[in-house]
Amino acid sequence: MTEQIFRDSNTDLAHRARWWTGRIAVYGALVLWAIICLFPIYWTITTSFKMAPDVMKGNMVPWWDFSPKWLGWKSLGLSPDTIGAGSTVRDEFLKRFYNSAVTSVTSSALAVVLGSLAAYGLSRFSYRFGYMKNSDISFFFLSQLILPPVVLALPFLVLYRSLALLDTQIGLILLYTLTVLPIVIWIMRDQFAGIPTELEEAALVDGLSIWGAFVSIVLPIALPGMVAAFILSLVLTWNEYFFAALLTSTHANTLPVMVASQTGSQGISWWSMAALSFAAILPLIVIGIVLERYIIKGMAAGAVK
C-alpha cells in the first residue's frame, strides 16, 4: 500500500513538473515574441532622445549608454522648453496630422460602409455577370490588390489633374477608399456568412423589411468585424506614402510624407524622424488598445459557424 502511494505521488509530481515546464515554455515564448514586436517602438522612442553620436554608436539604454536629450522633440517644437513658443515646424506637423486623420478616418469609414453593403449582397444573394458568379466577383475585388501602386501612378496623376483633385483631401479620400475596399469586402463577407440566415428569416416573418433586418439584426452581430475592418483600413491609409507624395504638394500632405522628408545637407535627422514616427504611430497604438476586444472578436467571428 505504501509503495502504491509512493508511486502515485511520483506520478503526480512528474505531471505537475511537465505542466509547469509547459507553462514556462509557453509564457517564455510569448514574452520573447512581445519583446521582438515592441523593440522597434522602443528603439524609435529612445532614438528621439539621442544626440547624433549616440545614434551612430547604436546606444540603446537611457541613462546607461547615453543621457536623454529633447533634441528630436525640440526640432518639432514639442519639447518642454518650446511647446509654449511659436513654431512653424509644429504648425506644419499639426497640419499634416490633421490631413492624415481626416483622409484616413473618412476613407476607412466609407470603405466599411460600402464594403459591408457589397459583402452582405455577396453572402446572401446569388449574382451572375457573364461567366462570373459570387465567388468570381469576390476574387475580382481582391485581384485589384495585385497591381503595384507604381503601375497606377501615371493614370491617377493624369486623371486627378483633369478633375482638379491634385493636392486635395477629397482626392486622397476617394483613392484610399478604393484602395482598402477589396480588403473590407473580403473581411465582411466572411463575417456575414457566419451569421445564420434563420435570424433574418425570423425578422422578416415578424414584419421587418430586408433593410430593417439588416440594420436591426445583422449589423449588431457583425459590428466587431466592422470595427476590425475599420482599424485595418485605418492603419493602411494612415501609413500610405506613395500616393500621398505623388498627388499632394502643399495643402493635403500627410504625416508619412513629412517623416520621409527629414533629410538635409548633414544627412538624415534620425532624432527628428524618430520623434515624428512615434507621434505618427501613437494614435494607432491608442486605438488598438482601446478597441482590442473588438479586434479580437472581429478576427474570430466567422471562424466557427
LUMVOVEX-801689 format. One record per residue (C-alpha): residue in three letters; residue number from 1; z, x, y. Coordinates in steps of 0.2 Angstrom, whole numbers. Each point is the difference from the previous one (the first is absolute). Layout:
REM LUMVOVEX-801689
aa, i, up, east, north
ALA, NUM, Z, X, Y
...
This chain:
REM LUMVOVEX-801689
aa, i, up, east, north
MET, 1, 0, 0, 0
THR, 2, 5, 14, 12
GLU, 3, -17, 9, -4
GLN, 4, -10, -16, 4
ILE, 5, 9, -2, 17
PHE, 6, -3, 19, 3
ARG, 7, -19, -3, -4
ASP, 8, -1, -15, 11
SER, 9, 8, 9, 14
ASN, 10, -12, 14, -1
THR, 11, -14, -12, 0
ASP, 12, 6, -9, 15
LEU, 13, 2, 17, 9
ALA, 14, -17, 5, -4
HIS, 15, -7, -17, 6
ARG, 16, 9, 2, 16
ALA, 17, -6, 18, 2
ARG, 18, -18, -5, -2
TRP, 19, 2, -15, 12
TRP, 20, 8, 11, 13
THR, 21, -14, 14, -3
GLY, 22, -13, -13, 2
ARG, 23, 7, -7, 16
ILE, 24, 2, 17, 8
ALA, 25, -18, 5, -5
VAL, 26, -6, -17, 8
TYR, 27, 10, 2, 16
GLY, 28, -4, 18, 1
ALA, 29, -19, -3, -1
LEU, 30, 2, -14, 13
VAL, 31, 10, 11, 12
LEU, 32, -13, 14, -2
TRP, 33, -14, -12, 3
ALA, 34, 9, -7, 16
ILE, 35, 2, 18, 6
ILE, 36, -19, 3, -2
CYS, 37, -5, -16, 8
LEU, 38, 12, 2, 15
PHE, 39, -3, 19, 3
PRO, 40, -15, -3, 11
ILE, 41, 10, -11, 11
TYR, 42, 14, 13, 1
TRP, 43, -12, 13, 4
THR, 44, -8, -10, 14
ILE, 45, 17, -4, 8
THR, 46, 6, 18, -1
THR, 47, -17, 7, 6
SER, 48, 2, -11, 16
PHE, 49, 16, 10, 4
LYS, 50, -7, 18, -3
MET, 51, -6, 13, 11
ALA, 52, -17, 9, -3
PRO, 53, 7, 15, -10
ASP, 54, 11, -12, -11
VAL, 55, -16, -10, -4
MET, 56, -10, 16, -5
LYS, 57, 14, 6, -11
GLY, 58, 2, -16, -9
ASN, 59, 19, -2, 4
MET, 60, 6, -16, -8
VAL, 61, 19, -2, 2
PRO, 62, 7, -5, 18
TRP, 63, 14, 11, 6
TRP, 64, -2, 11, -15
ASP, 65, -18, 7, 2
PHE, 66, -3, -5, 18
SER, 67, 9, -8, 15
PRO, 68, -8, -18, 4
LYS, 69, -8, -2, 17
TRP, 70, -8, -15, 8
LEU, 71, -16, 9, 2
GLY, 72, -11, -13, -9
TRP, 73, 8, -15, 8
LYS, 74, 1, 8, 17
SER, 75, -19, 2, 0
LEU, 76, -1, -19, -2
GLY, 77, 13, -4, 13
LEU, 78, 11, -7, -13
SER, 79, 14, 13, 0
PRO, 80, 17, -4, 7
ASP, 81, -3, 10, 16
THR, 82, -17, -8, 3
ILE, 83, 1, -17, -6
GLY, 84, 6, -6, 17
ALA, 85, -13, 9, 10
GLY, 86, -18, -5, 2
SER, 87, -12, 7, -13
THR, 88, -19, -3, -1
VAL, 89, 0, 6, -18
ARG, 90, 14, -13, -4
ASP, 91, -10, -14, 9
GLU, 92, -16, 5, -11
PHE, 93, 11, 0, -16
LEU, 94, 6, -17, 4
LYS, 95, -18, -6, 4
ARG, 96, -6, 7, -16
PHE, 97, 15, -8, -10
TYR, 98, -4, -17, 8
ASN, 99, -18, 1, -5
SER, 100, 4, 5, -18
ALA, 101, 13, -14, -1
VAL, 102, -12, -13, 7
THR, 103, -15, 5, -10
SER, 104, 9, 3, -17
VAL, 105, 11, -16, 1
THR, 106, -14, -11, 5
SER, 107, -13, 6, -12
SER, 108, 13, 0, -14
ALA, 109, 5, -18, 4
LEU, 110, -18, -6, 1
ALA, 111, -4, 9, -16
VAL, 112, 15, -9, -9
VAL, 113, -5, -17, 6
LEU, 114, -19, 2, -4
GLY, 115, 3, 9, -16
SER, 116, 13, -12, -6
LEU, 117, -12, -15, 3
ALA, 118, -14, 10, -9
ALA, 119, 11, 5, -15
TYR, 120, 7, -18, -2
GLY, 121, -18, -6, -1
LEU, 122, -5, 13, -13
SER, 123, 16, -3, -11
ARG, 124, -2, -19, 0
PHE, 125, -18, -5, 2
SER, 126, -16, 5, -9
TYR, 127, -14, 7, 10
ARG, 128, -18, 6, -4
PHE, 129, -11, 9, 12
GLY, 130, -16, 5, -9
TYR, 131, 6, 10, -15
MET, 132, 17, 3, 8
LYS, 133, 15, -9, -6
ASN, 134, 19, 1, 6
SER, 135, 3, 17, -9
ASP, 136, -16, 7, 7
ILE, 137, 4, -6, 18
SER, 138, 17, 8, -1
PHE, 139, -7, 16, -6
PHE, 140, -13, -1, 15
PHE, 141, 14, -1, 12
LEU, 142, 9, 15, -8
SER, 143, -17, 10, -1
GLN, 144, 0, 1, 19
LEU, 145, 13, 13, -1
ILE, 146, -11, 12, -9
LEU, 147, -10, 5, 15
PRO, 148, 8, 14, 10
PRO, 149, 4, -3, 18
VAL, 150, -12, 13, 6
VAL, 151, -15, -10, -7
LEU, 152, 5, -15, 11
ALA, 153, 2, 11, 16
LEU, 154, -17, -1, 7
PRO, 155, -3, -19, -3
PHE, 156, 17, -5, 7
LEU, 157, -3, 12, 15
VAL, 158, -17, -8, 4
LEU, 159, 7, -18, -3
TYR, 160, 15, 2, 10
ARG, 161, -10, 8, 14
SER, 162, -12, -15, 1
LEU, 163, 15, -13, -1
ALA, 164, 10, 10, 13
LEU, 165, 15, 2, -12
LEU, 166, 1, 19, 2
ASP, 167, 18, 5, 5
THR, 168, 7, -17, -1
GLN, 169, 15, -7, -11
ILE, 170, -10, -15, -6
GLY, 171, -13, 12, -7
LEU, 172, 13, 10, -10
ILE, 173, 8, -17, -6
LEU, 174, -16, -7, -6
LEU, 175, -5, 17, -9
TYR, 176, 18, 2, -8
THR, 177, 0, -18, -6
LEU, 178, -16, 3, -9
THR, 179, 7, 16, -7
VAL, 180, 15, -6, -8
LEU, 181, -6, -18, -5
PRO, 182, -7, 5, -17
ILE, 183, 17, 7, -5
VAL, 184, 9, -15, 6
ILE, 185, -12, -11, -10
TRP, 186, 4, 9, -16
ILE, 187, 19, 0, 3
MET, 188, 1, -18, 4
ARG, 189, -12, -6, -14
ASP, 190, 12, 7, -13
GLN, 191, 14, -8, 10
PHE, 192, -8, -18, 0
ALA, 193, -6, 2, -18
GLY, 194, 18, 3, -6
ILE, 195, 5, -17, 8
PRO, 196, -1, -14, -13
THR, 197, -13, -13, 5
GLU, 198, 11, -14, -6
LEU, 199, 11, 2, 16
GLU, 200, -15, -5, 11
GLU, 201, -5, -14, -12
ALA, 202, 17, -7, 1
ALA, 203, -1, 1, 19
LEU, 204, -17, -9, 0
VAL, 205, 7, -14, -11
ASP, 206, 14, -2, 13
GLY, 207, -13, -3, 14
LEU, 208, -2, 17, 8
SER, 209, -18, 6, 4
ILE, 210, -7, 17, -7
TRP, 211, 5, 8, 17
GLY, 212, 17, -8, 0
ALA, 213, 3, 7, -18
PHE, 214, -6, 17, 5
VAL, 215, 11, 0, 16
SER, 216, 16, -8, -7
ILE, 217, 0, 6, -19
VAL, 218, -11, 16, -2
LEU, 219, 3, 9, 16
PRO, 220, 19, 1, -2
ILE, 221, -2, 7, -17
ALA, 222, -13, 12, 5
LEU, 223, 9, 6, 15
PRO, 224, 7, 16, -7
GLY, 225, -18, 5, -5
MET, 226, -6, -4, 17
VAL, 227, 14, 11, 8
ALA, 228, -5, 14, -12
ALA, 229, -18, -1, 4
PHE, 230, 4, -1, 19
ILE, 231, 11, 16, -1
LEU, 232, -14, 9, -10
SER, 233, -13, -5, 13
LEU, 234, 12, 5, 14
VAL, 235, 2, 17, -7
LEU, 236, -19, 3, -3
THR, 237, -4, -6, 18
TRP, 238, 14, 9, 8
ASN, 239, -5, 16, -7
GLU, 240, -19, -2, 2
TYR, 241, -8, 15, 10
PHE, 242, -18, 1, -3
PHE, 243, -6, -16, 8
ALA, 244, 13, 1, 14
ALA, 245, -6, 17, 5
LEU, 246, -18, -6, -1
LEU, 247, 0, -17, 9
THR, 248, 13, 3, 13
SER, 249, 2, 13, 14
THR, 250, 12, -6, 14
HIS, 251, 7, -17, -1
ALA, 252, 2, -4, -18
ASN, 253, 5, 17, -8
THR, 254, 13, -1, -13
LEU, 255, 14, 11, -6
PRO, 256, -9, 9, -14
VAL, 257, -13, 6, 13
MET, 258, 14, 7, 11
VAL, 259, 9, 9, -15
ALA, 260, -17, 9, -4
SER, 261, -2, 5, 18
GLN, 262, 15, 11, 1
THR, 263, -10, 16, 2
GLY, 264, -2, 12, 14
SER, 265, -5, 18, 5
GLN, 266, 15, 6, -9
GLY, 267, -4, -9, -16
ILE, 268, 8, -15, -8
SER, 269, 16, -6, 8
TRP, 270, 9, -3, -17
TRP, 271, 16, -6, 8
SER, 272, -9, -13, 11
MET, 273, -10, -6, -15
ALA, 274, 15, -2, -10
ALA, 275, 10, -10, 13
LEU, 276, -16, -11, 2
SER, 277, -2, -2, -19
PHE, 278, 18, -5, -2
ALA, 279, 0, -12, 14
ALA, 280, -16, -7, -7
ILE, 281, 7, -3, -18
LEU, 282, 17, -6, 6
PRO, 283, -5, -18, 2
LEU, 284, -8, 0, -17
ILE, 285, 16, 7, -8
VAL, 286, 10, -14, 9
ILE, 287, -11, -13, -6
GLY, 288, 0, 6, -18
ILE, 289, 19, 0, 0
VAL, 290, 2, -17, 7
LEU, 291, -13, -8, -11
GLU, 292, 3, 10, -16
ARG, 293, 5, -15, -10
TYR, 294, -16, -9, 5
ILE, 295, -11, 15, -5
ILE, 296, 9, 1, -17
LYS, 297, -3, -19, -3
GLY, 298, -18, 1, 6
MET, 299, -4, 14, -11
ALA, 300, 8, -8, -15
ALA, 301, -6, -17, 2
GLY, 302, -15, -5, -10
ALA, 303, 4, 14, -13
VAL, 304, 8, -12, -12
LYS, 305, -8, -17, -1
